[in-house]
Amino acid sequence: MWLKLFFLLLYFIVLFMLARVFEAVVWCESGMFASQLVDPVTLSYKKLKTILECRGLGYSGLAEKKDVSELVEKSGELTQGELYSAIKKEKEQTEAGDASTTHFSGEMHFYELVEDTKDGIWLVQVIAQDREALLSHSNWGKMVQKVSQFGIRTGTFNCSNDYRSCIKRGWQRSTLIMSVPQTSASKGKVMLKEYNGRRIETEHIFRWMTSHVAHRIKTLRHSEQLVEEWRSDPAHPVKMFLFARLSQPPAFFSSLSVKFTGRIEFIFVDVRHWDNYSSLSEIDVSQSPAYILKMPEGIYRYGNSTGEFLSLAAMDTFLRSVQPEVNDMFVLSLVLINLLAWMDLFITQGATVKRFVVLIRTLGTYNSILLVSWLPVLALLQMPYLDTLYSYSLKLLRYADTTTLASLVRADWTFYSSHPALFLSTYLAHGLLVDYFEKKRRCGIRSQEDSTTNLEWLASLWDWYTSYLLHPIASLQDPSDHSDWEDDPNFLFQRLAFPDLWLRPLVNMDYINALPTWRFRAVGQDSEGGVCNSQLSVYNNIDPSSSCQCVCAVAASSFCCHHGNRIPPSADRALMDGCLTLEGVANHQQSDWSVWPCDMLQCSECVVCLENFGSEELLMGLPCGHAFHQQCIVVWLAAGRHCCPVCRWPSYKKKQHRAAQSSSTENTLQD
């Protein structure tokens, strides 16, 4: 998890640095930055119209280039970045052709999308029964393209599909209907406006729409009104002011007032006939046009930082970062968590199929956790006593989002979101680099699973899946679970139903990783070799003249290794002959039993390879308590023999504590 977070953070840093490189390249080639101002007089008439269309200002009746350039200046300063973005958007709309529009099937469909949603602007062309549409197909396509860039959705309602609804609403002839929320409250009342103009040109219809949308914005024309609105208002702590010499605000500004209904109050200040300019100086407004965001923390002049263009997309990104809603935070967390999950495709090593299976599992896991985590967050946000915490969180967020670094991040977000191919290619390149470095990092410890082919990995996955379904193993981590499978009647019925599985059980091999391992250590040796402590104690107490004691010594020597490994035959014969010496048990090492797990039986020989344990050799124990060379027992278990080579206890099943068994053994020895 932390590794993926590190790589994702590294990717964001790479994107940030790459954007700065692009800016440097543009500056070297053209000598201009995206934030550099452009004089509208130097632009062609076509480019000026493109700028006005992106800002949402009508230019019909302005035949002279001078008048058009003055209108551009009155609406706001023009930068190189905004000019590039406007030309690019116009080109994309031309290549894309007709934008998508909704075809309403009836009254309920119209009500659900237009009247019940209440969070957007709609333009609907109503086609009366047995009548022609008000706008031709080509003019309607142009209209759709023009209004869609301001977030206005479009649709077509054919009365032939629901004639009763058209009669009920009074739509006797083909017309245009626009729906606009009338109040400043979220989910407020929606009013339907019908176009009654005689001219059906696209520009006139657009002007009719923008005039109705502009009525939602509070317009100030006197200094007393400005002083009143400039005061702090707990009901509307964040306000967006536009000071301009225009008859109505641009369409992008009016459309944003609908998008941020209930969050930000939009106010238009018409300074064409202002009566008291000193009131503007008091609030530090020295020039117009000016876009000023008034917050409890102070004021922020929009347009002075990188990427702050006078367009719907740029200002929408800025306002969402300053005053986000819960849905914005959820979408951001969803994007980040999926980018994080996709890192698994490159971090995971091995077969290609394995990578995608791990990716699908990670995507499902992360998204499920995200959805479950958001449920308590939404519940907490509904509690009234957390309003103070919520307001302080927004305050900190506004402090952070009005910095220069935040403006650069927003500019990069706008740039990469408008160039998705570049974003995806850089993510893929970053992932391939991560994959390369992961291979280098795991080169020395590369497991056998990393080198398997797709078919081999699929086969192992199928074995694991069937083992999990047919043979759920008991946990090796829960010491309180002492249940036996054989006591479960369902398990017996399952085995009887599948006799082949009874003979060749399928067992999940993951339990091997949970088996205890340790290193064999010898604490001391004499000149001939170490001797077992229990043997020495027995040998020192033997009277050679007593044959009974010799027999007892042989029995004791057999228990020196509780595993059943006896001392060398030469030592046995020496005991039976009554001539036991230390040399008879030469080369028998004395082990440091303190390093052994408490539930392991003490022994000195591996019964798989029939070799004595050497110093510092890695040992592994089974649940029954018998110990072996780690390599020997892994090979034994991997061959499908999931039981102890000595006692045949299942190697995947826990066994009860053997304290009673050890006690009985000691009593037998004492007897």
C-alpha positions as CSV (number, residue, x, y, z in Angstrom):
1,M,0.0,0.0,0.0
2,W,2.7,2.5,1.0
3,L,4.7,1.5,-2.1
4,K,1.8,2.3,-4.4
5,L,1.2,5.6,-2.6
6,F,4.9,6.5,-3.1
7,F,4.7,5.7,-6.8
8,L,1.5,7.7,-7.2
9,L,2.9,10.7,-5.5
10,L,6.0,10.4,-7.6
11,Y,3.8,10.3,-10.7
12,F,2.1,13.6,-9.7
13,I,5.4,15.2,-9.2
14,V,6.5,14.1,-12.7
15,L,3.3,15.6,-14.1
16,F,4.0,18.9,-12.4
17,M,7.5,19.0,-13.6
18,L,6.5,18.0,-17.1
19,A,4.0,20.9,-17.3
20,R,6.8,23.3,-16.3
21,V,8.9,21.8,-19.1
22,F,6.1,22.4,-21.6
23,E,5.9,26.0,-20.5
24,A,9.6,26.4,-20.9
25,V,9.5,25.0,-24.4
26,V,6.7,27.3,-25.4
27,W,8.5,30.2,-24.0
28,C,11.7,29.3,-25.9
29,E,9.8,28.9,-29.2
30,S,7.5,31.8,-29.0
31,G,8.8,33.9,-26.2
32,M,5.3,33.9,-24.5
33,F,3.8,32.4,-21.4
34,A,0.2,31.2,-21.0
35,S,-0.5,34.0,-18.5
36,Q,0.9,36.7,-20.8
37,L,-1.7,39.3,-21.7
38,V,-2.9,39.8,-25.3
39,D,-4.0,43.0,-26.9
40,P,-7.4,42.4,-28.6
41,V,-6.6,45.0,-31.3
42,T,-3.9,42.7,-32.7
43,L,-6.2,39.8,-33.2
44,S,-8.3,39.1,-36.3
45,Y,-12.1,39.5,-36.3
46,K,-12.6,35.8,-36.4
47,K,-10.5,35.2,-33.3
48,L,-12.3,38.0,-31.5
49,K,-15.7,36.4,-32.2
50,T,-14.3,33.1,-31.0
51,I,-13.4,34.7,-27.7
52,L,-16.8,36.3,-27.3
53,E,-18.5,33.0,-28.0
54,C,-16.5,31.3,-25.4
55,R,-17.3,34.0,-22.8
56,G,-21.0,34.0,-23.8
57,L,-21.4,37.6,-25.1
58,G,-23.6,38.5,-28.0
59,Y,-21.9,40.4,-30.9
60,S,-24.8,40.7,-33.4
61,G,-24.9,44.2,-34.8
62,L,-21.2,44.8,-34.2
63,A,-19.8,44.9,-37.7
64,E,-16.6,46.8,-36.9
65,K,-13.6,45.0,-35.5
66,K,-13.0,48.0,-33.2
67,D,-16.4,47.5,-31.5
68,V,-15.8,43.8,-31.1
69,S,-12.3,44.3,-29.5
70,E,-13.8,46.9,-27.1
71,L,-16.5,44.3,-26.0
72,V,-13.7,41.8,-25.4
73,E,-11.8,44.4,-23.2
74,K,-15.0,45.3,-21.3
75,S,-15.6,41.6,-20.4
76,G,-12.1,41.0,-19.1
77,E,-8.4,40.8,-19.8
78,L,-7.3,38.3,-22.5
79,T,-4.4,35.9,-22.0
80,Q,-2.5,33.7,-24.3
81,G,-3.8,30.6,-22.5
82,E,-7.4,31.6,-22.9
83,L,-6.9,32.4,-26.6
84,Y,-5.3,29.0,-27.2
85,S,-8.1,27.2,-25.2
86,A,-10.9,29.0,-27.1
87,I,-9.4,28.2,-30.6
88,K,-8.8,24.6,-29.5
89,K,-12.4,24.2,-28.3
90,E,-13.8,25.7,-31.5
91,K,-11.8,23.3,-33.5
92,E,-12.9,20.3,-31.5
93,Q,-16.6,21.3,-31.8
94,T,-16.2,21.6,-35.6
95,E,-14.6,18.2,-35.8
96,A,-17.1,16.5,-33.5
97,G,-20.1,17.7,-35.4
98,D,-23.6,17.7,-33.7
99,A,-23.4,17.5,-30.0
100,S,-25.5,14.9,-28.2
101,T,-29.1,15.9,-27.3
102,T,-31.8,14.1,-25.4
103,H,-35.0,12.8,-27.0
104,F,-37.8,12.8,-24.5
105,S,-40.1,9.8,-24.8
106,G,-43.0,11.3,-22.8
107,E,-44.3,13.4,-19.9
108,M,-42.5,11.4,-17.1
109,H,-39.2,11.4,-18.9
110,F,-39.4,15.2,-19.4
111,Y,-40.5,15.8,-15.8
112,E,-37.7,13.6,-14.3
113,L,-34.8,15.3,-16.3
114,V,-36.0,18.9,-16.6
115,E,-38.4,19.8,-13.8
116,D,-37.4,17.4,-11.0
117,T,-33.6,17.7,-11.3
118,K,-33.6,21.5,-10.6
119,D,-29.8,21.9,-10.9
120,G,-29.2,23.0,-14.4
121,I,-30.5,24.9,-17.5
122,W,-32.4,23.1,-20.3
123,L,-33.3,24.2,-23.8
124,V,-36.0,22.0,-25.3
125,Q,-37.3,22.1,-28.8
126,V,-41.0,21.2,-28.8
127,I,-42.2,19.8,-32.2
128,A,-46.0,20.0,-32.4
129,Q,-48.0,17.1,-33.8
130,D,-48.0,17.1,-37.6
131,R,-45.9,20.3,-37.7
132,E,-42.3,21.1,-38.6
133,A,-39.7,22.0,-36.0
134,L,-39.0,25.7,-35.3
135,L,-35.3,25.3,-36.0
136,S,-34.1,23.2,-38.9
137,H,-31.8,20.2,-38.3
138,S,-28.7,22.3,-39.1
139,N,-29.7,25.3,-37.1
140,W,-30.6,23.1,-34.1
141,G,-27.2,21.5,-34.3
142,K,-25.5,24.9,-34.2
143,M,-27.6,25.9,-31.3
144,V,-26.8,22.8,-29.4
145,Q,-23.0,23.4,-30.0
146,K,-23.3,27.0,-28.9
147,V,-25.1,26.4,-25.6
148,S,-23.5,23.2,-24.6
149,Q,-20.2,24.9,-23.8
150,F,-21.9,26.8,-21.0
151,G,-23.3,23.6,-19.4
152,I,-26.8,24.1,-20.9
153,R,-28.4,20.8,-21.7
154,T,-30.6,20.3,-24.7
155,G,-33.5,18.0,-25.7
156,T,-36.3,17.4,-28.2
157,F,-39.9,16.7,-27.2
158,N,-42.1,15.4,-30.1
159,C,-45.8,15.8,-29.3
160,S,-46.5,12.8,-31.5
161,N,-45.2,10.6,-28.7
162,D,-47.4,12.2,-26.0
163,Y,-50.1,14.4,-27.5
164,R,-52.0,14.7,-24.2
165,S,-49.1,16.2,-22.4
166,C,-48.6,18.8,-25.1
167,I,-52.3,19.8,-24.9
168,K,-52.1,20.0,-21.1
169,R,-49.1,22.3,-21.2
170,G,-50.5,24.4,-24.1
171,W,-47.9,23.5,-26.7
172,Q,-50.1,23.9,-29.7
173,R,-47.3,24.9,-32.0
174,S,-43.7,24.2,-32.4
175,T,-41.6,26.3,-30.0
176,L,-38.6,26.5,-27.7
177,I,-38.8,26.0,-24.0
178,M,-36.1,26.9,-21.5
179,S,-36.1,25.8,-17.8
180,V,-34.1,27.9,-15.3
181,P,-34.1,27.6,-11.5
182,Q,-35.7,30.8,-10.1
183,T,-34.4,30.9,-6.6
184,S,-30.9,31.0,-5.1
185,A,-31.6,28.0,-2.9
186,S,-30.4,24.6,-3.8
187,K,-33.1,22.5,-5.6
188,G,-35.3,25.6,-5.9
189,K,-38.4,26.1,-8.0
190,V,-38.0,25.7,-11.8
191,M,-39.8,28.0,-14.2
192,L,-40.4,27.2,-17.9
193,K,-39.9,30.0,-20.4
194,E,-41.3,29.9,-23.9
195,Y,-39.6,31.7,-26.8
196,N,-42.0,34.2,-28.4
197,G,-39.6,36.0,-30.6
198,R,-40.2,36.4,-34.3
199,R,-36.6,35.9,-35.4
200,I,-35.3,32.4,-35.2
201,E,-31.6,33.1,-35.8
202,T,-29.2,31.3,-33.4
203,E,-27.8,34.6,-32.1
204,H,-31.2,36.0,-31.2
205,I,-32.3,32.9,-29.4
206,F,-29.0,32.8,-27.5
207,R,-29.4,36.4,-26.4
208,W,-33.0,35.6,-25.2
209,M,-31.6,32.7,-23.1
210,T,-28.7,34.7,-21.6
211,S,-31.0,37.6,-20.6
212,H,-33.3,35.2,-18.7
213,V,-30.4,33.5,-17.0
214,A,-28.9,36.9,-16.0
215,H,-32.1,37.7,-14.1
216,R,-31.0,35.1,-11.5
217,I,-28.0,37.2,-10.7
218,K,-28.4,40.1,-8.3
219,T,-27.4,43.3,-10.2
220,L,-26.1,46.4,-8.4
221,R,-26.2,49.9,-10.0
222,H,-25.8,52.2,-7.0
223,S,-23.1,52.5,-4.3
224,E,-25.5,52.1,-1.4
225,Q,-26.4,48.6,-2.7
226,L,-22.7,47.7,-3.0
227,V,-22.0,48.8,0.6
228,E,-24.9,46.7,1.8
229,E,-23.9,43.6,-0.2
230,W,-20.2,43.9,0.8
231,R,-21.0,43.4,4.4
232,S,-20.4,40.0,5.9
233,D,-23.4,37.7,5.6
234,P,-23.5,34.5,7.6
235,A,-26.1,33.1,5.2
236,H,-23.8,33.7,2.2
237,P,-20.2,33.8,3.4
238,V,-18.7,33.4,-0.1
239,K,-19.7,35.9,-2.9
240,M,-18.4,36.3,-6.4
241,F,-18.5,39.9,-7.7
242,L,-18.1,41.1,-11.3
243,F,-17.4,44.8,-11.8
244,A,-17.8,45.6,-15.5
245,R,-19.2,48.2,-17.9
246,L,-21.7,45.8,-19.5
247,S,-25.5,45.7,-19.8
248,Q,-25.5,42.1,-18.5
249,P,-22.9,39.6,-17.3
250,P,-21.3,37.1,-19.7
251,A,-23.1,33.8,-20.2
252,F,-20.3,31.8,-18.5
253,F,-20.7,33.9,-15.3
254,S,-24.5,33.4,-15.3
255,S,-24.3,29.7,-15.9
256,L,-21.9,29.3,-13.0
257,S,-24.5,31.0,-10.7
258,V,-26.8,28.0,-11.5
259,K,-24.1,25.4,-10.9
260,F,-23.1,26.9,-7.5
261,T,-26.6,27.6,-6.3
262,G,-26.6,27.5,-2.5
263,R,-22.8,27.6,-2.2
264,I,-21.7,30.9,-3.8
265,E,-23.7,34.0,-4.4
266,F,-23.0,35.7,-7.7
267,I,-23.4,39.5,-7.9
268,F,-23.0,41.7,-11.0
269,V,-22.0,45.3,-10.5
270,D,-22.8,47.6,-13.4
271,V,-20.4,50.5,-13.3
272,R,-21.4,52.2,-16.5
273,H,-23.3,54.9,-14.7
274,W,-21.7,54.6,-11.3
275,D,-22.4,57.5,-8.9
276,N,-19.7,57.2,-6.3
277,Y,-16.3,55.9,-7.3
278,S,-14.9,56.4,-3.8
279,S,-17.0,53.4,-2.7
280,L,-15.1,51.3,-5.2
281,S,-11.7,52.6,-3.9
282,E,-12.7,51.7,-0.3
283,I,-13.1,48.0,-1.2
284,D,-9.8,48.2,-3.3
285,V,-11.5,48.0,-6.7
286,S,-9.4,50.3,-8.9
287,Q,-10.3,49.0,-12.4
288,S,-13.0,47.3,-14.3
289,P,-13.6,44.6,-15.3
290,A,-12.7,42.8,-12.1
291,Y,-13.7,39.4,-10.9
292,I,-13.4,39.4,-7.1
293,L,-14.1,36.5,-4.7
294,K,-15.1,37.8,-1.3
295,M,-14.6,35.3,1.5
296,P,-14.5,35.6,5.3
297,E,-10.7,35.4,5.1
298,G,-10.4,38.3,2.7
299,I,-10.8,39.0,-1.1
300,Y,-9.2,37.2,-4.0
301,R,-8.8,38.7,-7.5
302,Y,-9.5,36.1,-10.0
303,G,-7.5,36.3,-13.3
304,N,-4.1,37.3,-11.8
305,S,-2.7,33.8,-11.4
306,T,-1.7,31.0,-13.8
307,G,-4.6,29.2,-15.5
308,E,-7.3,31.6,-14.3
309,F,-9.0,32.2,-17.7
310,L,-12.4,33.9,-18.3
311,S,-14.1,30.7,-19.3
312,L,-16.6,28.3,-17.8
313,A,-14.2,25.4,-17.3
314,A,-11.4,27.5,-15.7
315,M,-13.6,29.4,-13.3
316,D,-15.6,26.2,-12.5
317,T,-12.4,24.5,-11.5
318,F,-11.4,27.4,-9.3
319,L,-14.7,27.7,-7.5
320,R,-14.9,23.9,-6.9
321,S,-11.6,24.0,-5.2
322,V,-12.5,26.9,-3.1
323,Q,-16.0,25.9,-2.1
324,P,-16.4,22.2,-2.9
325,E,-19.4,20.1,-2.2
326,V,-19.5,16.5,-1.0
327,N,-19.9,15.1,-4.5
328,D,-16.7,16.9,-5.6
329,M,-14.7,15.3,-2.8
330,F,-16.2,11.9,-3.6
331,V,-15.3,12.1,-7.3
332,L,-11.7,13.3,-6.4
333,S,-11.3,10.4,-4.0
334,L,-12.7,8.0,-6.5
335,V,-10.2,9.1,-9.2
336,L,-7.2,8.9,-6.7
337,I,-8.2,5.5,-5.4
338,N,-8.5,4.0,-8.9
339,L,-5.2,5.5,-10.0
340,L,-3.7,3.9,-6.8
341,A,-5.3,0.6,-7.6
342,W,-4.0,0.6,-11.2
343,M,-0.4,0.7,-9.9
344,D,-0.8,-2.9,-9.0
345,L,-0.7,-3.8,-12.7
346,F,2.9,-2.7,-12.8
347,I,4.1,-3.5,-9.2
348,T,2.9,-7.1,-9.5
349,Q,5.5,-9.4,-11.1
350,G,4.8,-12.6,-12.9
351,A,2.5,-13.8,-15.7
352,T,0.3,-11.2,-17.5
353,V,-2.9,-13.0,-16.5
354,K,-1.8,-12.8,-12.9
355,R,-1.3,-9.1,-13.1
356,F,-4.8,-8.5,-14.4
357,V,-6.4,-10.8,-11.9
358,V,-4.6,-9.0,-9.1
359,L,-5.7,-5.7,-10.7
360,I,-9.3,-6.7,-10.8
361,R,-9.1,-7.9,-7.2
362,T,-7.5,-4.6,-6.1
363,L,-10.0,-2.4,-8.0
364,G,-12.9,-4.3,-6.4
365,T,-11.4,-4.1,-2.9
366,Y,-10.4,-0.4,-3.0
367,N,-13.7,0.8,-4.5
368,S,-15.7,-1.3,-2.0
369,I,-13.7,0.1,0.9
370,L,-14.1,3.7,-0.5
371,L,-17.9,3.3,-0.8
372,V,-18.2,1.8,2.7
373,S,-15.9,4.6,4.2
374,W,-18.0,7.4,2.7
375,L,-21.2,6.1,4.4
376,P,-20.2,7.2,7.9
377,V,-18.7,10.4,6.5
378,L,-22.1,11.3,4.9
379,A,-23.9,10.5,8.2
380,L,-21.5,12.7,10.2
381,L,-22.0,15.6,7.8
382,Q,-25.7,15.6,8.5
383,M,-25.2,16.2,12.2
384,P,-25.7,19.8,13.2
385,Y,-23.1,20.0,15.9
386,L,-20.4,19.3,13.3
387,D,-21.1,22.5,11.3
388,T,-18.3,24.3,13.2
389,L,-15.8,21.6,12.1
390,Y,-17.0,21.7,8.6
391,S,-16.7,25.5,8.4
392,Y,-13.1,25.4,9.8
393,S,-12.2,22.7,7.2
394,L,-13.5,25.0,4.4
395,K,-11.6,27.9,5.9
396,L,-8.3,25.9,5.8
397,L,-9.1,24.7,2.3
398,R,-9.7,28.3,1.1
399,Y,-6.4,29.4,2.6
400,A,-4.6,26.6,0.7
401,D,-6.5,27.1,-2.6
402,T,-5.7,30.8,-2.9
403,T,-1.9,30.2,-3.1
404,T,0.3,30.3,-6.1
405,L,1.0,26.6,-5.9
406,A,-2.7,25.8,-5.9
407,S,-3.2,27.9,-9.1
408,L,-0.4,25.9,-10.8
409,V,-2.1,22.7,-9.8
410,R,-5.4,23.8,-11.1
411,A,-3.8,24.9,-14.4
412,D,-2.1,21.5,-14.7
413,W,-5.5,19.8,-14.0
414,T,-7.2,21.8,-16.7
415,F,-4.3,21.1,-19.1
416,Y,-4.2,17.3,-18.6
417,S,-8.0,17.0,-18.5
418,S,-8.1,18.7,-21.9
419,H,-5.4,16.3,-23.2
420,P,-6.4,12.9,-22.0
421,A,-4.1,11.1,-24.4
422,L,-1.1,12.8,-22.9
423,F,-2.3,11.9,-19.4
424,L,-2.8,8.3,-20.2
425,S,0.5,8.0,-22.1
426,T,2.5,9.5,-19.2
427,Y,0.7,7.2,-16.7
428,L,1.6,4.2,-18.9
429,A,5.2,5.3,-19.2
430,H,5.5,5.8,-15.5
431,G,4.0,2.4,-14.9
432,L,6.5,0.7,-17.2
433,L,9.3,2.4,-15.4
434,V,7.9,1.2,-12.1
435,D,7.7,-2.3,-13.5
436,Y,11.3,-2.1,-14.7
437,F,12.6,-1.0,-11.3
438,E,10.5,-3.6,-9.5
439,K,12.1,-6.3,-11.6
440,K,15.6,-5.0,-10.8
441,R,14.7,-4.7,-7.1
442,R,13.4,-8.3,-7.0
443,C,16.2,-9.7,-9.2
444,G,18.1,-11.3,-6.3
445,I,15.0,-12.6,-4.5
446,R,12.8,-13.5,-7.5
447,S,10.5,-16.3,-6.5
448,Q,9.5,-19.2,-8.7
449,E,6.0,-17.8,-9.0
450,D,7.3,-14.7,-10.7
451,S,8.7,-16.8,-13.6
452,T,5.6,-18.9,-14.2
453,T,3.7,-18.7,-17.5
454,N,0.1,-17.6,-18.0
455,L,-1.2,-21.2,-18.2
456,E,0.8,-22.4,-15.2
457,W,-0.4,-19.5,-13.1
458,L,-4.0,-20.1,-14.2
459,A,-3.6,-23.8,-13.3
460,S,-2.3,-22.9,-9.9
461,L,-5.2,-20.4,-9.4
462,W,-7.7,-23.0,-10.3
463,D,-6.1,-25.5,-7.9
464,W,-6.3,-22.9,-5.2
465,Y,-9.9,-22.0,-6.0
466,T,-11.1,-25.6,-5.9
467,S,-9.1,-26.2,-2.8
468,Y,-10.8,-23.2,-1.1
469,L,-14.2,-24.4,-2.2
470,L,-13.9,-28.1,-1.5
471,H,-11.4,-28.2,1.4
472,P,-11.5,-25.1,3.6
473,I,-8.6,-25.6,5.9
474,A,-8.5,-24.6,9.6
475,S,-6.6,-21.5,10.5
476,L,-3.1,-22.1,11.8
477,Q,-3.2,-18.7,13.6
478,D,-6.2,-19.4,16.0
479,P,-5.0,-21.5,18.9
480,S,-8.5,-21.9,20.3
481,D,-9.7,-23.9,17.2
482,H,-9.2,-27.6,18.0
483,S,-12.0,-29.0,15.8
484,D,-11.3,-32.0,13.6
485,W,-12.7,-32.2,10.1
486,E,-13.5,-35.9,10.6
487,D,-16.0,-34.9,13.3
488,D,-18.0,-32.8,10.8
489,P,-20.7,-34.9,9.1
490,N,-20.9,-32.5,6.2
491,F,-17.3,-33.0,5.5
492,L,-17.7,-36.8,5.6
493,F,-20.6,-36.6,3.2
494,Q,-18.6,-34.5,0.9
495,R,-15.8,-36.9,0.9
496,L,-18.1,-39.8,0.3
497,A,-19.7,-38.0,-2.6
498,F,-16.3,-37.4,-4.2
499,P,-14.2,-40.6,-3.6
500,D,-11.5,-39.3,-6.0
501,L,-11.0,-36.3,-3.8
502,W,-10.8,-38.6,-0.8
503,L,-7.8,-40.3,-2.3
504,R,-6.1,-37.2,-3.6
505,P,-7.2,-34.2,-1.4
506,L,-6.7,-30.8,-2.8
507,V,-5.1,-28.6,-0.1
508,N,-4.2,-24.9,-0.2
509,M,-0.4,-24.7,-0.1
510,D,-0.4,-21.3,1.7
511,Y,-0.4,-23.0,5.1
512,I,3.3,-23.8,4.5
513,N,4.2,-20.1,4.9
514,A,2.7,-20.2,8.4
515,L,4.8,-23.2,9.7
516,P,7.4,-22.3,12.3
517,T,11.1,-22.2,11.2
518,W,14.3,-21.7,13.2
519,R,18.0,-22.5,13.0
520,F,19.7,-25.5,14.7
521,R,22.4,-24.4,17.1
522,A,25.0,-26.5,19.0
523,V,26.0,-25.0,22.4
524,G,29.2,-26.9,22.8
525,Q,31.5,-29.8,21.7
526,D,34.3,-31.9,23.2
527,S,37.3,-33.2,21.3
528,E,35.4,-36.1,20.0
529,G,31.9,-34.5,19.6
530,G,29.0,-33.3,21.6
531,V,26.9,-35.6,23.8
532,C,23.1,-35.2,24.6
533,N,22.5,-34.0,28.1
534,S,19.9,-36.6,28.8
535,Q,22.3,-39.3,27.6
536,L,25.1,-38.0,29.8
537,S,22.9,-38.0,32.8
538,V,21.9,-41.6,32.2
539,Y,25.4,-42.7,31.3
540,N,26.9,-41.2,34.5
541,N,24.4,-43.0,36.7
542,I,25.0,-46.5,35.2
543,D,26.7,-49.3,37.1
544,P,28.4,-51.5,34.5
545,S,27.8,-54.6,36.7
546,S,24.1,-54.1,36.6
547,S,22.5,-55.6,33.4
548,C,19.1,-54.1,34.5
549,Q,20.6,-50.6,34.5
550,C,22.1,-51.2,31.1
551,V,18.7,-52.1,29.7
552,C,17.2,-49.1,31.4
553,A,20.0,-47.0,29.8
554,V,19.1,-48.4,26.3
555,A,15.5,-47.4,26.9
556,A,16.6,-44.0,28.0
557,S,18.9,-43.6,25.1
558,S,15.9,-44.2,22.8
559,F,14.1,-41.3,24.3
560,C,17.0,-39.0,24.1
561,C,15.5,-38.0,20.8
562,H,11.8,-37.8,21.4
563,H,11.4,-38.0,17.7
564,G,12.4,-41.7,17.7
565,N,16.0,-41.1,16.5
566,R,18.4,-43.4,18.6
567,I,22.0,-42.8,19.4
568,P,24.5,-44.5,17.1
569,P,24.4,-48.4,17.2
570,S,28.0,-48.4,18.6
571,A,26.7,-46.6,21.7
572,D,23.8,-49.1,22.0
573,R,26.2,-52.0,21.8
574,A,28.4,-50.4,24.4
575,L,25.5,-50.0,26.8
576,M,24.5,-53.6,26.4
577,D,28.1,-54.8,26.9
578,G,28.3,-52.7,30.1
579,C,31.3,-50.8,28.8
580,L,29.8,-47.3,28.0
581,T,32.3,-44.5,27.5
582,L,32.0,-41.0,26.2
583,E,33.8,-42.0,23.0
584,G,30.8,-44.3,22.3
585,V,28.6,-41.4,21.5
586,A,31.1,-39.4,19.6
587,N,29.9,-36.9,16.9
588,H,26.5,-36.5,18.7
589,Q,25.9,-32.8,19.0
590,Q,24.6,-31.1,22.1
591,S,21.7,-28.7,20.9
592,D,20.6,-25.4,22.3
593,W,17.0,-26.2,23.0
594,S,16.2,-22.7,24.0
595,V,15.9,-21.6,20.4
596,W,13.3,-24.3,19.6
597,P,9.6,-23.5,19.6
598,C,8.0,-24.6,22.9
599,D,5.6,-27.0,21.1
600,M,8.3,-28.8,19.1
601,L,9.7,-32.2,20.1
602,Q,13.4,-32.3,20.6
603,C,15.3,-34.4,18.1
604,S,18.7,-34.3,16.2
605,E,17.9,-36.0,12.9
606,C,15.8,-35.3,9.9
607,V,13.8,-38.5,9.0
608,V,13.3,-37.4,5.4
609,C,17.0,-37.3,4.4
610,L,18.2,-39.4,7.4
611,E,20.9,-36.8,8.2
612,N,21.7,-35.3,11.5
613,F,21.0,-31.6,12.0
614,G,24.0,-29.4,11.4
615,S,24.8,-26.2,13.1
616,E,23.0,-23.1,11.7
617,E,20.8,-25.3,9.4
618,L,17.3,-24.0,8.9
619,L,14.6,-26.3,10.4
620,M,10.8,-26.4,10.0
621,G,8.2,-27.8,12.4
622,L,4.8,-29.3,11.7
623,P,1.7,-28.9,13.9
624,C,2.2,-32.4,15.3
625,G,5.6,-31.2,16.8
626,H,8.1,-33.1,14.6
627,A,11.0,-31.1,13.1
628,F,12.8,-31.5,9.8
629,H,15.2,-29.8,7.5
630,Q,13.2,-26.9,6.0
631,Q,14.1,-27.8,2.4
632,C,13.4,-31.5,3.0
633,I,9.9,-31.0,4.4
634,V,8.9,-28.4,1.9
635,V,9.8,-30.8,-0.9
636,W,7.8,-33.5,0.9
637,L,4.7,-31.4,1.3
638,A,4.9,-29.9,-2.2
639,A,4.7,-33.4,-3.7
640,G,1.2,-33.7,-2.3
641,R,2.0,-35.6,0.8
642,H,0.3,-33.3,3.3
643,C,1.1,-35.2,6.4
644,C,3.9,-35.8,8.8
645,P,6.5,-38.4,7.6
646,V,6.6,-39.8,11.2
647,C,3.2,-39.8,12.7
648,R,1.0,-39.1,9.6
649,W,-0.8,-36.2,11.3
650,P,-2.2,-33.8,8.6
651,S,0.3,-31.0,8.1
652,Y,-2.4,-28.4,7.6
653,K,-4.4,-29.2,10.8
654,K,-3.7,-27.9,14.3
655,K,-3.0,-30.3,17.1
656,Q,-3.7,-29.8,20.8
657,H,-1.0,-28.9,23.2
658,R,1.2,-31.9,24.1
659,A,2.0,-30.9,27.7
660,A,0.1,-34.0,28.9
661,Q,1.9,-36.2,26.5
662,S,5.3,-34.9,27.6
663,S,4.4,-35.4,31.3
664,S,3.4,-39.0,30.7
665,T,6.6,-39.6,28.9
666,E,8.6,-38.2,31.7
667,N,6.7,-40.4,34.2
668,T,7.4,-43.4,32.1
669,L,11.1,-42.6,32.1
670,Q,11.1,-42.1,35.9
671,D,9.4,-45.5,36.4
